[in-house]
Amino acid sequence: MKVLFPFVGDSVGGSHRSILELYDALNSSAITPIFVLHEIGPLSSLLDSLNIQYEYIFIKNLAGESPYIPKIIFSIVFNFFKLNKFIRKNKIDIVHGNDLRINLTWSLPARLSGAFYLWHQRAVMSSSVLWKTSTLMADYFVAISECVYNSLPSNIPKSKKKLILNPFDTRKTYEIKDSRRWVNSIYSIPKNSILLGYIGRLVDWKNIDFLISCFAKYTKKSSLHLHLIIVGVGNDKYTNNLRRLVCKLGVNSMVTFAGFNYDPSRVISAFDLMVAPSDKEPFGRTLVEAMIQNTPILAAKGGGHSEIIDNGVSGRLYEHNNIDDFISQFNLYINNSKYTHKIINNANTIAKLKYSSHSHAESIVCIYRQSIIT
């Protein structure tokens, strides 16, 4: 059985790392995974470093790059024959899409070639009635969280959709002191500081400006040696706005913009506290990575965060955009090490039970095999 994973290639995020976890599991089965990239960039560099082969297919305009319906339709039609030909030539059995642009661009060529199309939805769908047409584009839908699952169009029958949590390598953990020395040396962070960390894309809805504001307010009232590290990349305009905010609030010596890092779990293991300030996360992959690495979590209440974190048991949730509540929850960690240690242990146990790569692969492969039978 040949399963094709097409990706744009212009970024490396949670969807890519989830599929790489699945890729490792598929190597021990009778399934041949094939990667296709449409751009040479961050993802191709990662695959090269892992010695994973991929095909490159140039696509000028992917469907969904523009929100206008006529342009989406044009892109689907314009790219149809090239993609349909590739699927037929390589005798692909299943196309597994993991991105909106990919799903819109590849689903029709796949279905009309006779291949099975699996639409992996990793973001909350809007309430637009136009999404009801998606049931015509895919054979099956997988959602990564209850939040995402509940947003799927109501006309998709239960027999064509399933909630499957993202996979993680729960066995791979880092020694905290070694990770901290590594991070300190790379980013020149003071050794005696309490390290707060954010890791993810630098985009507006991630609410990183709120985190910076909270950090600045806390440092002005505290005698603790605090440092904030922001790991990730985004467009120049937004990133520069964040840098200007740091300078404006007078904390530029205590905030490090670290850029992209290929080993997020190792970075997370160096944090004294990981902060996830968005309330719109469809899942929240970094939260689970922190649970695995025994790093305590402070996250905004809402979206996928509320599904992952049991407040006060496996982490702390604060009211979105409420600085006072953020500081109050942060103080609970700082002032009670016994309480923090208990939360870390609870979180690690939960992560190992719920998010193993093995159980995720079994669920996905079951869909693959069922597609061949039907």
C-alpha positions as CSV (number, residue, x, y, z in Angstrom):
1,M,0.0,0.0,0.0
2,K,1.4,3.4,-1.0
3,V,0.4,6.4,1.1
4,L,1.3,9.9,-0.2
5,F,1.9,12.8,2.2
6,P,2.0,16.1,0.2
7,F,3.2,19.2,2.0
8,V,3.7,22.8,1.0
9,G,7.2,22.9,2.6
10,D,7.3,26.5,3.6
11,S,7.3,25.7,7.4
12,V,7.8,23.1,10.0
13,G,5.1,22.8,12.6
14,G,3.0,20.4,14.6
15,S,1.4,18.7,11.6
16,H,4.8,17.9,10.1
17,R,6.2,16.5,13.4
18,S,3.0,14.4,13.8
19,I,3.4,12.9,10.4
20,L,7.1,12.2,11.1
21,E,6.1,10.3,14.2
22,L,3.6,8.3,12.0
23,Y,6.3,7.8,9.4
24,D,8.5,6.0,11.9
25,A,5.7,3.8,12.9
26,L,4.8,3.0,9.3
27,N,8.3,1.7,8.5
28,S,7.5,-1.4,10.5
29,S,4.3,-2.1,8.5
30,A,3.5,-3.1,5.0
31,I,2.9,0.5,4.0
32,T,5.1,2.7,1.8
33,P,5.0,6.4,2.8
34,I,5.9,8.9,0.1
35,F,6.6,12.6,0.7
36,V,5.9,15.4,-1.8
37,L,7.0,19.0,-1.3
38,H,6.0,22.0,-3.3
39,E,8.7,24.3,-1.9
40,I,12.3,23.9,-0.9
41,G,12.7,25.4,2.5
42,P,12.5,24.5,6.2
43,L,10.7,21.2,5.7
44,S,13.1,20.0,3.0
45,S,16.0,20.8,5.2
46,L,14.5,18.8,8.1
47,L,13.8,15.8,5.8
48,D,17.3,16.0,4.4
49,S,18.8,16.0,8.0
50,L,16.7,12.8,8.7
51,N,17.7,11.2,5.4
52,I,14.0,11.0,4.4
53,Q,13.5,11.1,0.6
54,Y,10.9,13.3,-1.0
55,E,9.6,14.3,-4.5
56,Y,9.5,17.9,-5.5
57,I,6.5,19.1,-7.5
58,F,6.5,22.8,-8.5
59,I,3.1,24.4,-8.0
60,K,2.7,28.1,-8.8
61,N,-0.6,28.7,-7.0
62,L,-1.9,26.4,-4.3
63,A,-5.7,26.5,-3.7
64,G,-6.4,28.5,-0.5
65,E,-3.5,30.9,-0.7
66,S,-6.1,33.5,-1.6
67,P,-9.5,33.4,0.2
68,Y,-11.4,34.3,-2.9
69,I,-13.6,31.5,-4.2
70,P,-12.9,32.1,-7.9
71,K,-9.2,32.0,-7.3
72,I,-9.5,28.8,-5.2
73,I,-11.5,27.1,-8.0
74,F,-9.0,28.3,-10.6
75,S,-6.0,26.9,-8.6
76,I,-7.8,23.5,-8.2
77,V,-8.5,23.2,-11.9
78,F,-5.1,24.6,-13.0
79,N,-3.1,22.1,-10.9
80,F,-5.5,19.2,-11.4
81,F,-3.9,17.4,-14.3
82,K,-0.3,17.5,-13.0
83,L,-1.3,16.1,-9.6
84,N,-3.7,13.5,-11.1
85,K,-1.0,12.3,-13.4
86,F,1.5,12.0,-10.5
87,I,-1.0,9.9,-8.5
88,R,-1.7,7.6,-11.3
89,K,1.9,7.2,-12.5
90,N,3.1,6.3,-9.0
91,K,0.0,4.1,-8.3
92,I,-0.8,5.9,-5.0
93,D,-3.5,4.2,-3.0
94,I,-4.1,6.9,-0.4
95,V,-3.4,10.6,-0.3
96,H,-3.1,11.9,3.3
97,G,-3.5,15.7,3.4
98,N,-2.5,17.7,6.5
99,D,-2.9,21.4,5.5
100,L,-5.8,23.5,4.2
101,R,-3.9,24.4,1.0
102,I,-2.9,20.8,0.4
103,N,-6.4,19.5,1.1
104,L,-8.0,22.0,-1.3
105,T,-5.4,21.4,-4.0
106,W,-5.0,17.6,-3.8
107,S,-8.4,16.2,-2.8
108,L,-10.1,16.4,-6.2
109,P,-7.1,15.0,-8.2
110,A,-6.9,12.2,-5.7
111,R,-10.5,11.2,-5.7
112,L,-10.8,11.4,-9.5
113,S,-7.7,9.2,-9.9
114,G,-9.3,6.5,-7.8
115,A,-7.1,7.1,-4.8
116,F,-8.6,7.4,-1.3
117,Y,-8.3,10.9,0.2
118,L,-7.8,11.3,4.0
119,W,-8.4,14.9,5.1
120,H,-6.6,15.5,8.4
121,Q,-8.1,18.6,9.9
122,R,-5.7,20.4,12.3
123,A,-7.4,23.7,12.7
124,V,-10.9,24.8,13.8
125,M,-13.1,25.1,10.7
126,S,-15.1,28.3,10.2
127,S,-18.9,28.1,10.3
128,S,-19.2,29.0,6.6
129,V,-21.7,26.9,4.7
130,L,-19.2,26.5,1.9
131,W,-17.4,23.9,4.1
132,K,-20.3,21.6,3.6
133,T,-18.9,20.9,0.2
134,S,-15.8,19.3,1.8
135,T,-17.7,16.0,2.2
136,L,-17.6,15.8,-1.6
137,M,-13.8,16.3,-1.7
138,A,-12.6,13.7,0.8
139,D,-13.3,10.1,1.7
140,Y,-12.6,10.4,5.4
141,F,-11.9,13.1,7.9
142,V,-9.6,13.0,11.0
143,A,-9.7,15.7,13.6
144,I,-6.9,16.3,16.2
145,S,-9.1,17.4,19.1
146,E,-12.6,17.7,20.3
147,C,-12.5,21.4,19.5
148,V,-11.6,20.7,15.9
149,Y,-14.0,17.6,15.6
150,N,-17.0,19.7,16.7
151,S,-16.2,22.3,14.1
152,L,-16.4,19.8,11.2
153,P,-19.4,20.4,8.9
154,S,-22.6,18.8,10.2
155,N,-23.3,17.0,7.0
156,I,-20.2,14.8,7.3
157,P,-21.6,11.4,8.6
158,K,-20.1,9.9,11.7
159,S,-18.9,6.9,9.6
160,K,-16.6,9.3,7.7
161,K,-14.9,11.1,10.6
162,K,-12.9,10.3,13.7
163,L,-11.1,12.1,16.5
164,I,-7.5,10.9,16.8
165,L,-5.1,12.7,19.1
166,N,-1.7,13.8,17.8
167,P,1.2,11.4,18.3
168,F,4.3,11.9,20.4
169,D,7.4,9.9,21.1
170,T,6.8,9.6,24.9
171,R,10.0,7.7,25.4
172,K,12.4,10.5,24.3
173,T,13.2,12.7,27.3
174,Y,16.1,15.0,28.0
175,E,18.1,15.6,31.1
176,I,17.0,19.0,32.3
177,K,20.4,20.3,33.5
178,D,22.1,19.3,30.3
179,S,19.4,21.0,28.2
180,R,19.6,24.2,30.3
181,R,23.4,24.3,29.8
182,W,22.9,23.8,26.1
183,V,20.3,26.6,25.8
184,N,22.3,29.0,28.0
185,S,25.4,28.5,25.8
186,I,23.5,29.0,22.5
187,Y,21.5,32.1,23.5
188,S,23.7,33.5,26.2
189,I,21.1,33.3,28.9
190,P,22.2,34.1,32.5
191,K,22.8,30.8,34.4
192,N,20.9,31.8,37.6
193,S,17.7,33.0,35.9
194,I,14.3,31.5,36.0
195,L,13.6,30.7,32.4
196,L,10.1,31.2,31.0
197,G,9.7,30.0,27.4
198,Y,7.3,30.3,24.5
199,I,7.8,28.0,21.5
200,G,5.7,28.2,18.3
201,R,5.0,30.4,15.3
202,L,5.2,34.1,15.8
203,V,1.7,35.1,14.6
204,D,-0.9,37.5,16.0
205,W,-3.4,35.0,17.2
206,K,-0.7,33.3,19.3
207,N,-1.0,36.3,21.6
208,I,2.8,36.6,22.3
209,D,2.5,40.4,22.9
210,F,0.3,39.6,25.9
211,L,2.9,37.3,27.3
212,I,5.6,40.0,26.9
213,S,3.3,42.5,28.7
214,C,2.8,40.0,31.6
215,F,6.4,39.3,31.8
216,A,7.3,43.0,31.9
217,K,4.8,43.7,34.6
218,Y,5.9,40.8,36.8
219,T,9.6,41.7,36.5
220,K,9.0,45.3,37.7
221,K,7.4,43.9,40.9
222,S,9.7,41.0,41.5
223,S,13.3,40.6,42.8
224,L,13.6,37.3,41.0
225,H,16.1,36.9,38.1
226,L,13.7,36.1,35.3
227,H,14.3,35.6,31.6
228,L,11.9,35.0,28.7
229,I,12.9,33.1,25.6
230,I,10.7,33.2,22.5
231,V,11.5,30.4,20.1
232,G,10.0,30.5,16.6
233,V,9.7,32.5,13.5
234,G,7.1,34.7,11.8
235,N,6.8,37.4,9.2
236,D,9.1,40.4,9.7
237,K,6.4,42.9,10.4
238,Y,4.9,41.0,13.4
239,T,8.3,40.0,14.7
240,N,9.6,43.5,14.6
241,N,6.4,44.7,16.4
242,L,7.2,42.2,19.2
243,R,10.8,43.4,19.4
244,R,9.6,47.1,19.6
245,L,7.2,46.1,22.4
246,V,10.1,44.5,24.4
247,C,12.1,47.7,24.1
248,K,9.2,49.9,24.9
249,L,8.5,48.0,28.1
250,G,12.2,48.1,29.1
251,V,12.8,44.3,29.2
252,N,15.1,43.9,26.2
253,S,17.9,42.6,28.3
254,M,15.6,39.9,29.8
255,V,14.0,38.7,26.6
256,T,15.7,36.6,23.9
257,F,14.3,36.0,20.4
258,A,15.8,32.6,19.6
259,G,14.4,32.1,16.1
260,F,13.7,28.6,14.8
261,N,15.0,25.4,16.4
262,Y,14.8,21.9,15.0
263,D,14.7,20.2,18.4
264,P,11.8,21.8,20.2
265,S,11.5,19.1,22.9
266,R,15.1,19.7,23.9
267,V,14.5,23.4,24.2
268,I,11.3,22.9,26.2
269,S,13.1,20.6,28.6
270,A,15.3,23.6,29.5
271,F,12.4,25.8,30.5
272,D,11.5,26.4,34.2
273,L,8.0,27.2,32.9
274,M,6.5,27.0,29.4
275,V,3.8,29.5,28.6
276,A,1.2,29.0,25.9
277,P,-0.7,32.4,25.6
278,S,-3.2,31.7,22.8
279,D,-6.8,30.7,23.6
280,K,-7.5,29.6,20.0
281,E,-5.1,26.6,19.7
282,P,-6.9,23.8,17.9
283,F,-4.7,21.4,19.9
284,G,-1.6,22.7,21.5
285,R,1.3,20.3,20.6
286,T,3.9,22.1,22.7
287,L,1.8,21.5,25.8
288,V,2.1,17.7,25.4
289,E,5.8,18.0,24.6
290,A,6.3,19.9,27.8
291,M,4.3,17.2,29.8
292,I,6.7,14.6,28.4
293,Q,9.8,16.6,29.2
294,N,8.6,17.3,32.8
295,T,8.3,21.0,32.2
296,P,5.4,22.8,34.0
297,I,2.8,24.6,31.9
298,L,0.9,27.9,32.2
299,A,-1.6,28.2,29.4
300,A,-4.5,30.4,28.3
301,K,-7.9,28.9,29.0
302,G,-9.7,27.9,25.8
303,G,-9.4,25.9,22.6
304,G,-7.4,22.7,22.7
305,H,-5.6,23.8,25.9
306,S,-8.6,23.1,28.0
307,E,-8.8,19.6,26.6
308,I,-5.1,18.8,27.3
309,I,-4.7,20.5,30.7
310,D,-6.7,19.6,33.8
311,N,-6.3,22.8,35.7
312,G,-4.4,22.4,38.9
313,V,-3.7,18.7,38.1
314,S,-1.6,18.6,35.0
315,G,-0.9,22.3,34.6
316,R,-2.3,25.8,35.2
317,L,-4.8,27.6,33.1
318,Y,-5.4,31.4,33.3
319,E,-8.2,33.6,32.0
320,H,-7.3,34.7,28.5
321,N,-5.8,38.3,28.4
322,N,-6.1,38.6,32.2
323,I,-2.7,39.8,33.4
324,D,-3.7,39.6,37.1
325,D,-4.8,36.0,36.7
326,F,-1.7,35.2,34.7
327,I,0.5,36.5,37.5
328,S,-1.5,34.8,40.2
329,Q,-1.2,31.4,38.4
330,F,2.5,32.0,37.9
331,N,3.0,32.7,41.6
332,L,1.5,29.4,42.4
333,Y,4.4,27.7,40.6
334,I,7.1,30.0,41.9
335,N,6.1,29.9,45.5
336,N,5.3,26.2,46.0
337,S,7.9,23.7,44.6
338,K,6.2,20.7,46.1
339,Y,2.9,21.6,44.3
340,T,4.8,22.2,41.1
341,H,6.6,18.8,41.3
342,K,3.2,17.1,41.8
343,I,1.8,18.7,38.7
344,I,4.8,17.7,36.7
345,N,4.5,14.1,37.7
346,N,0.7,14.0,37.0
347,A,1.3,15.6,33.5
348,N,4.0,13.2,32.6
349,T,1.9,10.2,33.5
350,I,-1.1,11.5,31.5
351,A,1.0,12.3,28.4
352,K,2.4,8.7,28.3
353,L,-1.1,7.2,28.6
354,K,-2.9,9.4,26.0
355,Y,-0.4,10.4,23.4
356,S,1.8,7.5,22.4
357,S,2.9,7.3,18.7
358,H,2.0,3.6,18.7
359,S,-1.7,4.1,19.5
360,H,-2.0,7.0,17.0
361,A,-0.4,4.9,14.3
362,E,-2.7,2.0,15.0
363,S,-5.8,4.3,14.6
364,I,-4.5,5.8,11.3
365,V,-3.4,2.5,9.8
366,C,-6.9,1.1,10.6
367,I,-8.4,3.8,8.5
368,Y,-5.9,3.1,5.7
369,R,-6.7,-0.6,5.7
370,Q,-10.4,0.0,5.8
371,S,-10.1,2.2,2.8
372,I,-8.7,-0.6,0.7
373,I,-11.4,-3.0,1.8
374,T,-14.2,-0.6,0.9
